[in-house]
Amino acid sequence: MKKSIAVILFACAMTLPVCAADVSAKITGVHLCCKACVDAVQKAIAPVNGATASVDRDARTVTLTGPDAATVQKAADALVAAGYYGKSENSNIKIAADAGAKGTKVPSLKLEGVHLCCNQCVSAVDKAVKSVAGVKEHTATRNASSFEVKGDFEDKAVIQALHDAGLAAKVGGNQ
């Protein structure tokens, strides 16, 4: 009898890792205007071992799944590094918001890392940055790795406007 119980307990213990639930984080408000955006999300997440991304272009969501929170966090960081931004519905998974802006008024701001695969992406950038008081123009173009925003505006306001549009950016150069 003791041997049977030990075998049953051992069998149950061996199935625990299989039964353990994956961790997921639904990221909402992500800029996903075209198939290339969706493909770029998948490409960004692919190197994160154990992570998967389920993308709903119409709902503007990316659901990241992995075996543990650390893996899902790495996937979220990869999403931001690929130029996407959103809000995590999982309080344990943080979307990196530090873009290097100082909260000061500037006449120009070089931005890097914004996903710009098509003209719709450029239009989203245009709408976002021009919504910021004091912005006069920008140089964003399709497939650009960086661009400049010009005018007299607060740098953090531009970053926030891009975040609100579902796009990530980092201050580049010697800003």
C-alpha positions as a Markdown table, in Angstrom:
| # | Residue | x | y | z |
|---|---|---|---|---|
| 1 | Met | 0.0 | 0.0 | 0.0 |
| 2 | Lys | 2.8 | 2.4 | 0.9 |
| 3 | Lys | 4.5 | 1.6 | -2.3 |
| 4 | Ser | 1.4 | 2.3 | -4.3 |
| 5 | Ile | 0.9 | 5.7 | -2.6 |
| 6 | Ala | 4.5 | 6.6 | -3.3 |
| 7 | Val | 4.2 | 5.7 | -7.0 |
| 8 | Ile | 1.0 | 7.8 | -7.2 |
| 9 | Leu | 2.6 | 10.7 | -5.5 |
| 10 | Phe | 5.7 | 10.5 | -7.7 |
| 11 | Ala | 3.5 | 10.3 | -10.8 |
| 12 | Cys | 1.6 | 13.4 | -9.7 |
| 13 | Ala | 4.8 | 15.3 | -8.9 |
| 14 | Met | 6.1 | 14.5 | -12.4 |
| 15 | Thr | 3.0 | 16.0 | -14.1 |
| 16 | Leu | 3.2 | 19.3 | -12.2 |
| 17 | Pro | 5.4 | 21.0 | -14.7 |
| 18 | Val | 3.2 | 19.9 | -17.5 |
| 19 | Cys | 0.1 | 21.1 | -15.6 |
| 20 | Ala | 1.6 | 24.4 | -14.7 |
| 21 | Ala | -0.3 | 27.2 | -16.4 |
| 22 | Asp | 1.5 | 29.5 | -18.9 |
| 23 | Val | 1.8 | 33.2 | -18.1 |
| 24 | Ser | 0.1 | 35.6 | -20.5 |
| 25 | Ala | 0.0 | 39.3 | -20.9 |
| 26 | Lys | -2.5 | 41.0 | -23.2 |
| 27 | Ile | -1.0 | 44.2 | -24.6 |
| 28 | Thr | -3.6 | 46.7 | -25.8 |
| 29 | Gly | -3.5 | 49.7 | -28.0 |
| 30 | Val | -0.6 | 48.5 | -30.1 |
| 31 | His | -0.1 | 50.1 | -33.5 |
| 32 | Leu | -0.9 | 47.3 | -36.0 |
| 33 | Cys | -2.0 | 48.9 | -39.3 |
| 34 | Cys | -1.0 | 46.2 | -41.8 |
| 35 | Lys | 0.3 | 42.7 | -42.2 |
| 36 | Ala | 3.9 | 43.9 | -42.1 |
| 37 | Cys | 3.2 | 45.3 | -38.6 |
| 38 | Val | 1.8 | 41.9 | -37.5 |
| 39 | Asp | 4.7 | 40.0 | -39.1 |
| 40 | Ala | 7.2 | 42.4 | -37.4 |
| 41 | Val | 5.7 | 41.6 | -34.0 |
| 42 | Gln | 6.1 | 37.9 | -34.6 |
| 43 | Lys | 9.7 | 38.4 | -35.8 |
| 44 | Ala | 10.5 | 40.5 | -32.7 |
| 45 | Ile | 9.1 | 37.8 | -30.3 |
| 46 | Ala | 10.6 | 34.8 | -32.2 |
| 47 | Pro | 14.1 | 35.0 | -30.5 |
| 48 | Val | 12.6 | 34.9 | -27.0 |
| 49 | Asn | 12.8 | 31.2 | -26.2 |
| 50 | Gly | 9.5 | 29.9 | -25.0 |
| 51 | Ala | 7.4 | 33.0 | -25.9 |
| 52 | Thr | 4.6 | 33.2 | -28.4 |
| 53 | Ala | 2.6 | 36.2 | -29.6 |
| 54 | Ser | -1.0 | 36.1 | -30.7 |
| 55 | Val | -1.8 | 39.2 | -32.7 |
| 56 | Asp | -5.2 | 40.7 | -33.3 |
| 57 | Arg | -4.8 | 43.5 | -35.8 |
| 58 | Asp | -8.4 | 44.7 | -35.7 |
| 59 | Ala | -8.4 | 44.9 | -31.9 |
| 60 | Arg | -4.9 | 46.3 | -31.7 |
| 61 | Thr | -3.8 | 43.7 | -29.2 |
| 62 | Val | -0.8 | 41.4 | -28.8 |
| 63 | Thr | -1.1 | 38.6 | -26.3 |
| 64 | Leu | 2.3 | 37.4 | -25.2 |
| 65 | Thr | 2.5 | 33.9 | -23.6 |
| 66 | Gly | 5.4 | 32.0 | -22.1 |
| 67 | Pro | 6.2 | 29.4 | -19.4 |
| 68 | Asp | 6.9 | 32.1 | -16.8 |
| 69 | Ala | 6.7 | 35.8 | -16.1 |
| 70 | Ala | 10.4 | 36.4 | -16.9 |
| 71 | Thr | 9.9 | 35.0 | -20.4 |
| 72 | Val | 6.8 | 37.1 | -21.0 |
| 73 | Gln | 8.6 | 40.2 | -19.7 |
| 74 | Lys | 11.5 | 39.5 | -22.2 |
| 75 | Ala | 8.9 | 39.2 | -25.0 |
| 76 | Ala | 7.3 | 42.5 | -23.9 |
| 77 | Asp | 10.7 | 44.2 | -23.9 |
| 78 | Ala | 11.3 | 42.8 | -27.4 |
| 79 | Leu | 8.0 | 44.2 | -28.5 |
| 80 | Val | 9.0 | 47.7 | -27.3 |
| 81 | Ala | 12.5 | 47.3 | -28.9 |
| 82 | Ala | 10.8 | 46.6 | -32.2 |
| 83 | Gly | 9.0 | 50.0 | -32.0 |
| 84 | Tyr | 5.6 | 49.0 | -30.6 |
| 85 | Tyr | 3.9 | 50.2 | -27.4 |
| 86 | Gly | 0.8 | 49.4 | -25.5 |
| 87 | Lys | -0.7 | 48.8 | -22.0 |
| 88 | Ser | -0.3 | 45.4 | -20.3 |
| 89 | Glu | -3.4 | 43.9 | -18.7 |
| 90 | Asn | -1.1 | 41.7 | -16.6 |
| 91 | Ser | 0.2 | 43.8 | -13.6 |
| 92 | Asn | 3.3 | 41.7 | -13.4 |
| 93 | Ile | 4.4 | 42.5 | -17.0 |
| 94 | Lys | 5.6 | 46.0 | -17.4 |
| 95 | Ile | 5.9 | 47.9 | -20.7 |
| 96 | Ala | 9.1 | 49.9 | -20.7 |
| 97 | Ala | 8.3 | 53.6 | -20.8 |
| 98 | Asp | 11.7 | 55.2 | -20.3 |
| 99 | Ala | 12.6 | 56.6 | -23.7 |
| 100 | Gly | 15.3 | 59.0 | -22.6 |
| 101 | Ala | 13.2 | 62.2 | -22.7 |
| 102 | Lys | 14.0 | 64.7 | -19.9 |
| 103 | Gly | 10.7 | 66.6 | -19.7 |
| 104 | Thr | 12.2 | 69.8 | -21.1 |
| 105 | Lys | 11.2 | 72.1 | -23.9 |
| 106 | Val | 13.4 | 71.5 | -27.0 |
| 107 | Pro | 13.6 | 72.9 | -30.5 |
| 108 | Ser | 14.3 | 69.5 | -32.1 |
| 109 | Leu | 14.3 | 65.9 | -31.0 |
| 110 | Lys | 15.9 | 62.9 | -32.8 |
| 111 | Leu | 13.9 | 59.7 | -32.3 |
| 112 | Glu | 14.9 | 56.1 | -33.0 |
| 113 | Gly | 13.3 | 52.7 | -32.9 |
| 114 | Val | 9.9 | 53.7 | -34.1 |
| 115 | His | 8.3 | 51.0 | -36.2 |
| 116 | Leu | 7.8 | 52.6 | -39.7 |
| 117 | Cys | 7.1 | 49.8 | -42.2 |
| 118 | Cys | 4.6 | 51.6 | -44.4 |
| 119 | Asn | 2.9 | 54.9 | -45.1 |
| 120 | Gln | 0.1 | 54.2 | -42.6 |
| 121 | Cys | 2.8 | 54.0 | -39.9 |
| 122 | Val | 4.2 | 57.3 | -41.1 |
| 123 | Ser | 0.7 | 58.8 | -41.0 |
| 124 | Ala | 0.2 | 57.5 | -37.4 |
| 125 | Val | 3.5 | 59.2 | -36.4 |
| 126 | Asp | 2.4 | 62.4 | -38.2 |
| 127 | Lys | -0.9 | 62.5 | -36.4 |
| 128 | Ala | 0.7 | 61.7 | -33.0 |
| 129 | Val | 3.6 | 64.2 | -33.1 |
| 130 | Lys | 1.5 | 67.0 | -34.6 |
| 131 | Ser | -1.0 | 66.7 | -31.8 |
| 132 | Val | 1.7 | 68.0 | -29.4 |
| 133 | Ala | 1.7 | 71.7 | -28.8 |
| 134 | Gly | 4.7 | 73.4 | -30.5 |
| 135 | Val | 5.6 | 70.7 | -33.0 |
| 136 | Lys | 6.0 | 72.2 | -36.4 |
| 137 | Glu | 7.3 | 69.3 | -38.5 |
| 138 | His | 9.0 | 65.9 | -38.5 |
| 139 | Thr | 11.1 | 63.9 | -41.0 |
| 140 | Ala | 9.6 | 60.4 | -40.5 |
| 141 | Thr | 9.6 | 58.4 | -43.6 |
| 142 | Arg | 8.8 | 54.8 | -44.5 |
| 143 | Asn | 11.4 | 52.3 | -43.2 |
| 144 | Ala | 13.4 | 55.0 | -41.5 |
| 145 | Ser | 15.5 | 54.0 | -38.5 |
| 146 | Ser | 15.3 | 57.5 | -37.0 |
| 147 | Phe | 13.7 | 60.8 | -37.6 |
| 148 | Glu | 13.7 | 64.3 | -36.2 |
| 149 | Val | 10.8 | 66.4 | -34.8 |
| 150 | Lys | 11.2 | 70.2 | -34.9 |
| 151 | Gly | 9.4 | 73.1 | -33.3 |
| 152 | Asp | 9.3 | 74.3 | -29.7 |
| 153 | Phe | 7.8 | 71.5 | -27.6 |
| 154 | Glu | 8.3 | 69.3 | -24.5 |
| 155 | Asp | 10.2 | 66.1 | -25.4 |
| 156 | Lys | 8.2 | 63.8 | -23.1 |
| 157 | Ala | 4.9 | 65.0 | -24.7 |
| 158 | Val | 6.1 | 63.7 | -28.1 |
| 159 | Ile | 7.0 | 60.4 | -26.5 |
| 160 | Gln | 3.7 | 60.2 | -24.8 |
| 161 | Ala | 1.8 | 61.0 | -28.0 |
| 162 | Leu | 3.7 | 58.2 | -29.8 |
| 163 | His | 2.9 | 55.8 | -26.9 |
| 164 | Asp | -0.8 | 56.8 | -27.1 |
| 165 | Ala | -0.6 | 55.9 | -30.8 |
| 166 | Gly | 0.8 | 52.4 | -30.0 |
| 167 | Leu | 4.4 | 53.2 | -31.0 |
| 168 | Ala | 7.6 | 53.1 | -29.0 |
| 169 | Ala | 10.5 | 55.5 | -29.5 |
| 170 | Lys | 13.8 | 56.3 | -27.9 |
| 171 | Val | 15.6 | 59.7 | -27.8 |
| 172 | Gly | 18.6 | 59.3 | -30.1 |
| 173 | Gly | 21.8 | 61.1 | -30.7 |
| 174 | Asn | 23.1 | 63.7 | -28.2 |
| 175 | Gln | 19.7 | 64.9 | -27.0 |
